[in-house]
Amino acid sequence: MLKHALEEFPGDVPVIEKYVLVVANALATRVEPLPSIQKFRMCVTRVTMILSSLLDDWIGVAIEKNVKELELHVDLDHKDRPYLLPYELFASKSITSLKLNGCGIHECGVDYNDDDVEDGIVGDIMDDDDIKLQNLRELSMKAMRINENVVHHFVQGCPFIEGMRLIKFVQGFDAKGFNLFLASKQDVNIYEDLKELHLLHSGAYKIELTKSARTLENLLNSHLRDFQPKTLTLKTSPTSDLLVSSYRRRY
């Protein structure tokens, strides 16, 4: 649909200008008349400063329309400055599903123009109160560098979150991807060869390990040594199960 709309413009109009006009027209004719929208999905490559400002505006329109599901994919070269998500996104009361790919979050003390800063970096947010997604149930973050504090802020600011998925290039978690299920599900699905995992809440968790027996050994050595599990059940199966119930920190 987008390709067809772009072809309607004269050949001498730059592609980025065509793209902006098509999106702006779609928002004006299809979104603005609606009292609310269920899903808003956008994929963008090579975000310029002008397009970054427009993305803020477009996301703002979706938030004003009480969007339920928001998905944003920003495909950047490694030298590009990451697109930083607007603050208002993290105060939305309507979003239940948030999927982010290649984006960044504003951080104190980080110069995103520094050559050492890679794309998609997400660092410590400024304050615990910066994230208040009160109705968020599902969170997916891909190709974004984060640390445990960021995950902690999301968990703290999203009291009803049930599923959290972190995939690819995740700093602080030595794995290509894993799913962290909280709240009602209380499950953790770990994929690839996870060397370290820090769960932020006590309670009962089911940890499903796949592919590598060393994963289980590393998890036990690096994580469970800091806890006093009341129940520890190991099952030998094609996918080894580790069930840890009602554990507490030693300190």
C-alpha positions as a Markdown table, in Angstrom:
| # | Residue | x | y | z |
|---|---|---|---|---|
| 1 | Met | 0.0 | 0.0 | 0.0 |
| 2 | Leu | 2.8 | 2.4 | 0.9 |
| 3 | Lys | 4.8 | 1.5 | -2.2 |
| 4 | His | 1.7 | 2.2 | -4.4 |
| 5 | Ala | 1.1 | 5.5 | -2.7 |
| 6 | Leu | 4.8 | 6.6 | -3.1 |
| 7 | Glu | 4.6 | 5.8 | -6.9 |
| 8 | Glu | 1.8 | 8.4 | -7.3 |
| 9 | Phe | 4.3 | 11.3 | -6.6 |
| 10 | Pro | 6.4 | 12.8 | -9.4 |
| 11 | Gly | 9.8 | 11.2 | -9.9 |
| 12 | Asp | 11.7 | 14.3 | -8.8 |
| 13 | Val | 10.2 | 14.3 | -5.3 |
| 14 | Pro | 12.7 | 12.8 | -2.8 |
| 15 | Val | 11.7 | 9.5 | -1.3 |
| 16 | Ile | 11.8 | 10.7 | 2.3 |
| 17 | Glu | 9.5 | 13.6 | 1.4 |
| 18 | Lys | 7.1 | 11.2 | -0.3 |
| 19 | Tyr | 7.1 | 9.0 | 2.8 |
| 20 | Val | 6.4 | 11.9 | 5.2 |
| 21 | Leu | 3.5 | 13.1 | 3.0 |
| 22 | Val | 2.0 | 9.7 | 2.7 |
| 23 | Val | 2.2 | 9.1 | 6.5 |
| 24 | Ala | 0.9 | 12.5 | 7.3 |
| 25 | Asn | -2.0 | 12.1 | 4.9 |
| 26 | Ala | -2.8 | 8.7 | 6.4 |
| 27 | Leu | -2.9 | 10.1 | 9.9 |
| 28 | Ala | -5.1 | 13.0 | 8.9 |
| 29 | Thr | -7.6 | 11.0 | 6.9 |
| 30 | Arg | -7.7 | 7.6 | 8.7 |
| 31 | Val | -6.6 | 8.2 | 12.3 |
| 32 | Glu | -7.6 | 11.7 | 13.2 |
| 33 | Pro | -11.4 | 11.0 | 12.8 |
| 34 | Leu | -11.2 | 8.0 | 15.1 |
| 35 | Pro | -11.9 | 8.2 | 18.8 |
| 36 | Ser | -9.3 | 5.6 | 19.5 |
| 37 | Ile | -7.1 | 3.1 | 17.6 |
| 38 | Gln | -6.2 | -0.5 | 18.4 |
| 39 | Lys | -2.8 | -0.9 | 16.8 |
| 40 | Phe | -0.1 | 1.5 | 15.5 |
| 41 | Arg | 2.9 | 0.0 | 13.7 |
| 42 | Met | 5.7 | 1.9 | 12.0 |
| 43 | Cys | 9.0 | 0.8 | 10.3 |
| 44 | Val | 11.6 | 3.4 | 9.5 |
| 45 | Thr | 15.2 | 3.4 | 8.2 |
| 46 | Arg | 17.8 | 6.1 | 8.4 |
| 47 | Val | 16.2 | 8.5 | 10.8 |
| 48 | Thr | 17.3 | 12.0 | 10.2 |
| 49 | Met | 16.8 | 14.9 | 12.7 |
| 50 | Ile | 13.8 | 16.1 | 10.8 |
| 51 | Leu | 12.3 | 12.6 | 10.6 |
| 52 | Ser | 13.0 | 12.1 | 14.3 |
| 53 | Ser | 10.9 | 15.1 | 15.2 |
| 54 | Leu | 8.1 | 13.8 | 12.9 |
| 55 | Leu | 8.3 | 10.4 | 14.6 |
| 56 | Asp | 7.7 | 12.1 | 17.9 |
| 57 | Asp | 4.6 | 13.8 | 16.5 |
| 58 | Trp | 3.3 | 10.6 | 14.9 |
| 59 | Ile | 3.7 | 8.6 | 18.1 |
| 60 | Gly | 2.1 | 11.5 | 20.0 |
| 61 | Val | -1.0 | 11.2 | 17.7 |
| 62 | Ala | -1.2 | 7.5 | 18.4 |
| 63 | Ile | -1.0 | 8.1 | 22.2 |
| 64 | Glu | -3.7 | 10.9 | 22.0 |
| 65 | Lys | -5.9 | 8.3 | 20.2 |
| 66 | Asn | -5.4 | 5.9 | 23.2 |
| 67 | Val | -3.6 | 3.3 | 21.1 |
| 68 | Lys | -3.6 | -0.2 | 22.7 |
| 69 | Glu | -0.7 | -1.8 | 20.7 |
| 70 | Leu | 2.3 | 0.2 | 19.6 |
| 71 | Glu | 5.1 | -1.3 | 17.5 |
| 72 | Leu | 8.1 | 0.7 | 16.3 |
| 73 | His | 10.9 | -0.7 | 14.2 |
| 74 | Val | 13.9 | 1.6 | 13.5 |
| 75 | Asp | 16.5 | 0.0 | 11.2 |
| 76 | Leu | 19.8 | 1.9 | 11.6 |
| 77 | Asp | 23.3 | 1.4 | 10.4 |
| 78 | His | 25.8 | 1.0 | 13.3 |
| 79 | Lys | 27.1 | 4.5 | 12.9 |
| 80 | Asp | 23.7 | 6.1 | 13.1 |
| 81 | Arg | 22.5 | 8.0 | 16.1 |
| 82 | Pro | 19.6 | 6.0 | 17.7 |
| 83 | Tyr | 16.1 | 7.4 | 17.6 |
| 84 | Leu | 15.2 | 8.4 | 21.1 |
| 85 | Leu | 11.7 | 7.6 | 22.1 |
| 86 | Pro | 9.6 | 10.6 | 23.4 |
| 87 | Tyr | 9.0 | 10.8 | 27.1 |
| 88 | Glu | 5.2 | 10.9 | 26.7 |
| 89 | Leu | 5.3 | 7.3 | 25.4 |
| 90 | Phe | 6.2 | 6.1 | 28.8 |
| 91 | Ala | 3.3 | 7.8 | 30.5 |
| 92 | Ser | 0.6 | 6.3 | 28.3 |
| 93 | Lys | -2.4 | 4.9 | 30.2 |
| 94 | Ser | -3.8 | 3.0 | 27.2 |
| 95 | Ile | -0.9 | 1.0 | 25.8 |
| 96 | Thr | -1.2 | -2.8 | 26.6 |
| 97 | Ser | 1.5 | -4.0 | 24.2 |
| 98 | Leu | 4.7 | -2.2 | 23.3 |
| 99 | Lys | 7.2 | -3.6 | 20.8 |
| 100 | Leu | 10.4 | -1.7 | 20.2 |
| 101 | Asn | 13.2 | -2.5 | 17.8 |
| 102 | Gly | 16.4 | -0.4 | 17.4 |
| 103 | Cys | 15.2 | 2.5 | 19.4 |
| 104 | Gly | 16.8 | 4.4 | 22.3 |
| 105 | Ile | 15.7 | 5.8 | 25.6 |
| 106 | His | 16.8 | 9.2 | 26.9 |
| 107 | Glu | 19.6 | 8.8 | 29.4 |
| 108 | Cys | 21.6 | 11.2 | 31.5 |
| 109 | Gly | 25.3 | 11.4 | 30.7 |
| 110 | Val | 25.3 | 9.7 | 27.3 |
| 111 | Asp | 26.5 | 11.5 | 24.2 |
| 112 | Tyr | 24.8 | 9.8 | 21.4 |
| 113 | Asn | 27.0 | 11.6 | 18.9 |
| 114 | Asp | 30.1 | 9.9 | 20.4 |
| 115 | Asp | 31.7 | 7.4 | 17.9 |
| 116 | Asp | 31.9 | 4.8 | 20.7 |
| 117 | Val | 28.1 | 4.8 | 21.2 |
| 118 | Glu | 26.5 | 2.1 | 19.2 |
| 119 | Asp | 23.0 | 2.1 | 17.7 |
| 120 | Gly | 20.1 | 1.2 | 19.8 |
| 121 | Ile | 21.6 | 2.0 | 23.2 |
| 122 | Val | 19.3 | 2.1 | 26.1 |
| 123 | Gly | 20.8 | 3.2 | 29.4 |
| 124 | Asp | 19.7 | 4.1 | 32.9 |
| 125 | Ile | 16.6 | 6.3 | 32.7 |
| 126 | Met | 16.7 | 9.5 | 34.7 |
| 127 | Asp | 14.2 | 8.6 | 37.3 |
| 128 | Asp | 12.0 | 5.7 | 38.5 |
| 129 | Asp | 9.0 | 7.8 | 37.7 |
| 130 | Asp | 9.9 | 8.2 | 34.0 |
| 131 | Ile | 8.1 | 4.9 | 33.2 |
| 132 | Lys | 4.4 | 4.8 | 34.2 |
| 133 | Leu | 2.8 | 2.4 | 31.7 |
| 134 | Gln | 0.0 | 1.4 | 34.1 |
| 135 | Asn | -1.8 | -1.0 | 31.7 |
| 136 | Leu | 1.1 | -2.5 | 29.9 |
| 137 | Arg | 0.8 | -6.3 | 29.6 |
| 138 | Glu | 3.4 | -7.2 | 27.0 |
| 139 | Leu | 6.8 | -5.6 | 26.3 |
| 140 | Ser | 9.3 | -6.6 | 23.6 |
| 141 | Met | 12.7 | -4.9 | 23.1 |
| 142 | Lys | 15.0 | -5.9 | 20.3 |
| 143 | Ala | 18.4 | -4.7 | 19.2 |
| 144 | Met | 18.5 | -2.3 | 22.1 |
| 145 | Arg | 21.4 | -2.2 | 24.7 |
| 146 | Ile | 19.9 | -2.2 | 28.1 |
| 147 | Asn | 21.0 | -3.1 | 31.6 |
| 148 | Glu | 19.2 | -4.6 | 34.6 |
| 149 | Asn | 18.2 | -1.2 | 35.9 |
| 150 | Val | 16.2 | -0.5 | 32.8 |
| 151 | Val | 14.4 | -3.8 | 33.2 |
| 152 | His | 13.8 | -3.0 | 36.8 |
| 153 | His | 12.3 | 0.4 | 35.9 |
| 154 | Phe | 9.9 | -1.2 | 33.5 |
| 155 | Val | 8.9 | -3.8 | 36.0 |
| 156 | Gln | 8.4 | -1.2 | 38.7 |
| 157 | Gly | 6.5 | 1.2 | 36.4 |
| 158 | Cys | 4.3 | -1.5 | 34.8 |
| 159 | Pro | 2.4 | -3.2 | 37.6 |
| 160 | Phe | 0.3 | -5.5 | 35.3 |
| 161 | Ile | 3.1 | -6.6 | 33.0 |
| 162 | Glu | 2.8 | -10.3 | 32.1 |
| 163 | Gly | 5.4 | -10.8 | 29.4 |
| 164 | Met | 8.8 | -9.2 | 28.7 |
| 165 | Arg | 10.9 | -10.3 | 25.8 |
| 166 | Leu | 14.5 | -9.1 | 25.3 |
| 167 | Ile | 16.1 | -10.1 | 22.0 |
| 168 | Lys | 19.5 | -9.6 | 20.3 |
| 169 | Phe | 22.3 | -7.4 | 21.5 |
| 170 | Val | 21.1 | -7.0 | 25.1 |
| 171 | Gln | 23.8 | -5.6 | 27.3 |
| 172 | Gly | 23.9 | -7.1 | 30.8 |
| 173 | Phe | 22.3 | -10.4 | 29.8 |
| 174 | Asp | 24.7 | -12.7 | 28.1 |
| 175 | Ala | 22.2 | -14.3 | 25.7 |
| 176 | Lys | 20.8 | -13.8 | 22.3 |
| 177 | Gly | 17.3 | -13.7 | 23.6 |
| 178 | Phe | 15.0 | -14.7 | 26.4 |
| 179 | Asn | 11.4 | -14.2 | 27.6 |
| 180 | Leu | 10.7 | -13.0 | 31.1 |
| 181 | Phe | 7.1 | -13.5 | 32.2 |
| 182 | Leu | 5.9 | -11.8 | 35.3 |
| 183 | Ala | 2.7 | -11.2 | 37.2 |
| 184 | Ser | 0.1 | -13.9 | 36.6 |
| 185 | Lys | 2.4 | -16.3 | 34.6 |
| 186 | Gln | 5.5 | -16.2 | 36.7 |
| 187 | Asp | 7.5 | -18.0 | 34.1 |
| 188 | Val | 11.0 | -17.5 | 32.6 |
| 189 | Asn | 11.8 | -19.0 | 29.2 |
| 190 | Ile | 15.5 | -18.8 | 28.5 |
| 191 | Tyr | 17.0 | -19.4 | 25.0 |
| 192 | Glu | 20.5 | -20.0 | 23.7 |
| 193 | Asp | 23.4 | -20.1 | 26.2 |
| 194 | Leu | 22.5 | -17.8 | 29.1 |
| 195 | Lys | 25.4 | -17.3 | 31.4 |
| 196 | Glu | 23.7 | -15.0 | 33.9 |
| 197 | Leu | 20.2 | -14.0 | 34.9 |
| 198 | His | 19.0 | -11.7 | 37.7 |
| 199 | Leu | 15.4 | -12.0 | 38.7 |
| 200 | Leu | 14.2 | -8.8 | 40.3 |
| 201 | His | 11.2 | -10.2 | 42.3 |
| 202 | Ser | 10.8 | -13.0 | 44.8 |
| 203 | Gly | 8.2 | -15.6 | 44.3 |
| 204 | Ala | 7.7 | -18.8 | 42.3 |
| 205 | Tyr | 9.3 | -19.0 | 38.9 |
| 206 | Lys | 9.6 | -21.8 | 36.4 |
| 207 | Ile | 12.8 | -21.6 | 34.4 |
| 208 | Glu | 12.9 | -23.6 | 31.1 |
| 209 | Leu | 16.3 | -24.2 | 29.8 |
| 210 | Thr | 17.1 | -25.3 | 26.2 |
| 211 | Lys | 20.0 | -26.5 | 24.1 |
| 212 | Ser | 22.9 | -26.4 | 26.6 |
| 213 | Ala | 23.5 | -28.3 | 29.9 |
| 214 | Arg | 26.1 | -25.6 | 30.7 |
| 215 | Thr | 23.3 | -23.1 | 30.8 |
| 216 | Leu | 21.8 | -24.8 | 33.8 |
| 217 | Glu | 25.2 | -25.1 | 35.5 |
| 218 | Asn | 25.9 | -21.4 | 35.0 |
| 219 | Leu | 22.5 | -20.3 | 36.2 |
| 220 | Leu | 22.9 | -22.3 | 39.4 |
| 221 | Asn | 26.4 | -21.0 | 40.0 |
| 222 | Ser | 25.7 | -17.3 | 39.2 |
| 223 | His | 22.2 | -16.8 | 40.4 |
| 224 | Leu | 20.9 | -19.3 | 42.9 |
| 225 | Arg | 23.9 | -19.0 | 45.2 |
| 226 | Asp | 22.5 | -15.6 | 46.2 |
| 227 | Phe | 19.2 | -17.1 | 47.3 |
| 228 | Gln | 17.8 | -19.6 | 49.8 |
| 229 | Pro | 15.3 | -21.7 | 47.9 |
| 230 | Lys | 12.7 | -23.6 | 49.9 |
| 231 | Thr | 12.1 | -25.9 | 47.0 |
| 232 | Leu | 14.4 | -26.9 | 44.2 |
| 233 | Thr | 13.2 | -29.5 | 41.6 |
| 234 | Leu | 15.3 | -30.7 | 38.7 |
| 235 | Lys | 13.8 | -32.8 | 35.9 |
| 236 | Thr | 15.7 | -34.6 | 33.2 |
| 237 | Ser | 13.8 | -34.1 | 30.0 |
| 238 | Pro | 14.6 | -32.9 | 26.4 |
| 239 | Thr | 14.3 | -29.4 | 27.9 |
| 240 | Ser | 15.5 | -29.5 | 31.5 |
| 241 | Asp | 13.2 | -27.8 | 34.0 |
| 242 | Leu | 14.3 | -26.0 | 37.0 |
| 243 | Leu | 11.6 | -25.0 | 39.5 |
| 244 | Val | 12.5 | -22.6 | 42.3 |
| 245 | Ser | 9.7 | -21.8 | 44.8 |
| 246 | Ser | 9.5 | -19.0 | 47.3 |
| 247 | Tyr | 13.1 | -18.0 | 47.4 |
| 248 | Arg | 14.6 | -15.0 | 49.2 |
| 249 | Arg | 17.8 | -13.0 | 49.0 |
| 250 | Arg | 20.4 | -13.7 | 51.6 |
| 251 | Tyr | 20.9 | -10.0 | 52.1 |
